[in-house]
Every structure is written in structure tokens, then in C-alpha cells.
């Protein structure tokens, strides 16, 4: 149980996002398959604002954070007094690998740190574009 939360903390610090498996009963506001838009590769590029972090399907927090994927293969993420940056690459449609090269967040994470996660892009009920990221037991939602 403790290892699950440590993994969750590391991934959260990495992306200022953690991600997790889609729970059997999706939390309110999460895009379901019938609402998903087609991913045309690169749809994730641009700036996003985090709306929620889940661990094992349970809401951890709704603390906003900013995440920007640049077309040159770099990313930046910031929120709650710390920031990370590095590189990103879409390795398959709907799968991104990020390599954290800089980190001002607490936790003494050894750099570089590589994390691969899956993502889907859809639309919220308010017609905002929404990205859901998943890695390990963590899931995060973002809008723009």
C-alpha cells in the first residue's frame, strides 16, 4: 500500500499530473469512450490546465497545474510552487514518453526520469477539450 502511494507521488511530481487506471465507475467529468474525439497524432500539443488527479480511481485533488507540450519536443509543467521540464515524444498514437530533465519540486527525484503514459482527448460536457492521462495507478484530467 505504501509503495503504491510513493509511486503516485513520484509520478505526480514528474508531470505535476499523475495518472492511473480508468476506474470501473469513471469519476464525474471524465470523458467516456462515446465522447472521445479521434486522436490525429499531435492533438496533445499546446497548453493544458489540470483539473483533477486520481489514484486508484479515487480523487486525490483538484489543484490546478499547467502543462505545455511544445512542437519542438519539449514540455514544461508548473503549479503549487514547483516546476518540471524536459522532452516528450509520441511513441504511438495515444502514448507519450516524457523525460524530466529539470525539477524544482521537493522529493529529490533522480534526473533524468522517464515516464510513459497513455492519453485520450475528448470533450467535456461544457464543450471544453479534455485530455485524460494514465500511468500506473494514477489518472489526471486536463482542459483547454
C-alpha positions in Angstrom: 0.0 0.0 0.0 2.8 2.4 0.9 4.7 1.7 -2.3 1.5 2.5 -4.3 1.4 6.0 -2.8 5.2 6.5 -3.2 4.8 5.7 -6.9 1.9 8.0 -7.1 3.9 10.9 -5.5 6.8 10.4 -7.9 4.6 10.4 -11.0 2.7 13.4 -9.7 5.9 15.3 -9.1 7.1 14.2 -12.6 4.2 15.5 -14.6 2.6 17.6 -11.9 0.0 15.1 -13.1 0.0 11.5 -12.0 -2.1 9.2 -13.9 -4.0 5.9 -13.1 -6.1 3.2 -14.4 -9.5 4.2 -15.5 -11.8 3.2 -12.7 -14.8 0.9 -13.3 -17.1 3.8 -12.4 -15.5 6.8 -14.0 -15.3 9.9 -11.8 -17.7 12.7 -12.7 -16.4 14.8 -15.5 -14.1 12.2 -17.1 -14.6 11.7 -20.8 -16.0 8.3 -21.7 -15.4 6.4 -24.9 -18.6 7.6 -26.6 -17.5 11.2 -26.0 -13.9 10.8 -27.2 -12.6 12.6 -30.2 -10.3 10.8 -32.7 -6.6 11.3 -31.9 -4.8 12.5 -35.0 -1.3 12.4 -33.5 -0.1 15.6 -32.0 -3.5 16.6 -30.7 -2.0 16.8 -27.3 0.4 19.7 -28.3 -0.3 23.0 -26.7 -1.2 24.2 -23.2 -3.4 22.4 -20.8 -4.7 23.1 -17.2 -5.0 20.2 -14.9 -8.5 19.8 -13.3 -8.1 16.6 -11.2 -5.7 13.9 -10.0 -7.0 10.4 -9.2 -5.1 7.5 -7.6 -6.7 4.0 -8.0 -9.9 5.7 -9.1 -10.2 7.9 -6.0 -10.0 11.7 -6.3 -6.7 13.0 -4.7 -7.0 16.6 -5.5 -8.3 19.3 -7.9 -5.2 21.6 -7.6 -4.7 23.3 -10.9 -1.3 23.0 -12.7 -0.2 24.0 -16.2 1.3 21.5 -18.7 2.5 22.6 -22.1 3.7 20.3 -24.9 5.8 22.3 -27.4 6.1 21.3 -31.1 9.9 21.2 -30.7 9.6 18.1 -28.4 10.0 20.0 -25.1 7.5 20.3 -22.3 7.0 22.5 -19.2 4.8 21.9 -16.2 4.2 24.1 -13.2 1.9 24.5 -10.3 1.8 24.8 -6.5 5.2 26.4 -6.2 7.3 24.0 -8.3 8.0 23.2 -11.9 9.4 20.5 -14.2 10.6 20.5 -17.8 12.1 18.2 -20.3 11.3 16.4 -23.5 8.3 14.5 -24.9 7.7 12.1 -27.8 4.6 10.4 -29.0 5.7 6.9 -29.5 2.4 5.5 -30.7 -0.9 7.3 -31.2 -2.2 7.8 -27.7 1.1 7.0 -25.9 3.7 9.6 -24.9 7.1 9.2 -23.3 8.3 12.2 -21.2 11.8 12.7 -19.9 12.1 15.1 -17.0 15.4 17.0 -17.3 14.8 19.8 -14.7 12.8 19.7 -11.5 12.3 22.3 -8.7 9.8 20.1 -6.8 10.5 18.5 -3.4 11.4 14.8 -3.3 14.9 14.6 -4.6 13.9 12.8 -7.8 17.0 11.4 -9.7 17.1 13.0 -13.1 16.6 12.3 -15.9 13.3 10.5 -15.1 11.4 8.8 -17.9 7.6 8.1 -17.7 5.4 6.7 -20.4 1.7 7.2 -20.3 -1.4 6.8 -22.4 -3.8 9.7 -23.2 -7.2 10.3 -24.7 -8.6 13.5 -25.9 -12.3 14.3 -25.9 -14.8 16.9 -24.9 -16.3 17.9 -21.5 -20.0 18.5 -21.0 -19.1 22.2 -21.2 -17.6 21.6 -24.7 -14.0 22.2 -23.5 -11.3 20.0 -25.0 -10.2 17.4 -22.3 -7.1 15.2 -22.1 -7.0 12.3 -19.8 -3.6 10.8 -19.0 -3.0 7.4 -17.4 0.2 5.8 -16.0 0.3 3.1 -13.3 -2.4 3.7 -10.7 -2.7 7.5 -11.5 -5.1 9.3 -13.8 -5.2 13.1 -14.4 -7.6 15.2 -16.4 -6.7 18.5 -18.2 -8.8 21.0 -20.2 -8.1 23.8 -22.6 
